Amino acid sequence: MSAYIDQVKDIIRPELSKHGLKILPRGRSSFSLVKGTQVYMTIRDAGDTVELSFKGKKYTYDKWYTKPEHLAQVIFNVLEAQKA
């Protein structure tokens, strides 16, 4: 498993239950956030970048600049915006 992905999961795990989401591992370097049987968001380590897929769009972040805690904050922001 990707160390970057592991760190992101560790940071976001405590907040997910507030949104009714769970982590579903998808291979060695990616995971999805799911609500029931529906995939809400997918995060994938793509080498030098990390990809976040949400509502049919893919967002790419450079891992050199986007540390795991920064990506976790992006995920939290999306979750909060969707709740409002």
C-alpha positions as CSV (number, residue, x, y, z in Angstrom):
1,M,0.0,0.0,0.0
2,S,1.2,3.5,-0.7
3,A,2.5,5.3,2.3
4,Y,0.9,8.5,1.1
5,I,-2.5,6.8,0.7
6,D,-2.2,5.3,4.2
7,Q,-1.5,8.7,5.7
8,V,-4.5,10.2,4.0
9,K,-6.8,7.4,5.2
10,D,-5.5,7.8,8.8
11,I,-6.2,11.5,8.8
12,I,-9.7,11.3,7.3
13,R,-11.0,8.1,9.0
14,P,-12.3,9.8,12.2
15,E,-14.4,12.3,10.2
16,L,-16.0,9.8,7.8
17,S,-18.7,8.5,10.1
18,K,-20.1,12.1,10.4
19,H,-20.9,11.9,6.7
20,G,-22.0,8.2,6.6
21,L,-19.0,7.2,4.6
22,K,-16.6,4.2,4.8
23,I,-13.2,3.5,3.2
24,L,-13.2,0.8,0.6
25,P,-9.7,-0.3,-0.4
26,R,-9.1,-0.6,-4.2
27,G,-5.8,-2.3,-4.8
28,R,-2.4,-1.3,-3.5
29,S,-2.6,2.4,-4.1
30,S,-6.1,3.6,-4.1
31,F,-9.4,3.6,-2.1
32,S,-12.9,4.8,-2.5
33,L,-15.2,6.6,0.0
34,V,-18.5,4.8,-0.2
35,K,-22.0,5.5,1.2
36,G,-23.9,2.2,1.2
37,T,-23.1,0.7,-2.2
38,Q,-22.5,4.0,-3.9
39,V,-19.0,5.3,-4.6
40,Y,-18.8,8.9,-3.5
41,M,-15.1,9.6,-4.2
42,T,-12.0,7.8,-5.3
43,I,-8.4,8.7,-4.3
44,R,-5.5,7.1,-6.2
45,D,-1.8,7.4,-5.9
46,A,-0.4,7.8,-9.4
47,G,3.3,8.1,-8.7
48,D,4.3,11.7,-8.5
49,T,0.7,12.8,-8.3
50,V,-2.5,11.8,-6.5
51,E,-5.8,11.8,-8.3
52,L,-9.2,12.5,-6.6
53,S,-12.2,11.5,-8.7
54,F,-15.5,13.1,-7.7
55,K,-18.8,13.3,-9.6
56,G,-17.3,12.2,-12.9
57,K,-14.4,14.6,-12.7
58,K,-10.7,13.9,-11.9
59,Y,-8.6,16.3,-10.0
60,T,-4.8,15.8,-10.0
61,Y,-2.5,17.0,-7.2
62,D,1.3,17.0,-7.2
63,K,2.4,15.1,-4.1
64,W,5.5,17.2,-3.8
65,Y,3.3,20.2,-2.9
66,T,0.2,18.5,-1.6
67,K,1.1,16.7,1.6
68,P,-1.4,14.1,2.9
69,E,-2.8,16.6,5.5
70,H,-3.4,19.0,2.6
71,L,-5.3,16.5,0.5
72,A,-7.3,15.4,3.6
73,Q,-8.3,19.1,4.0
74,V,-9.5,19.1,0.4
75,I,-11.6,16.0,1.1
76,F,-13.1,17.6,4.2
77,N,-13.9,20.8,2.3
78,V,-15.7,18.7,-0.4
79,L,-17.7,16.8,2.3
80,E,-18.7,20.0,4.1
81,A,-19.7,21.7,0.8
82,Q,-21.9,18.7,-0.2
83,K,-23.5,18.7,3.2
84,A,-24.6,22.3,3.0
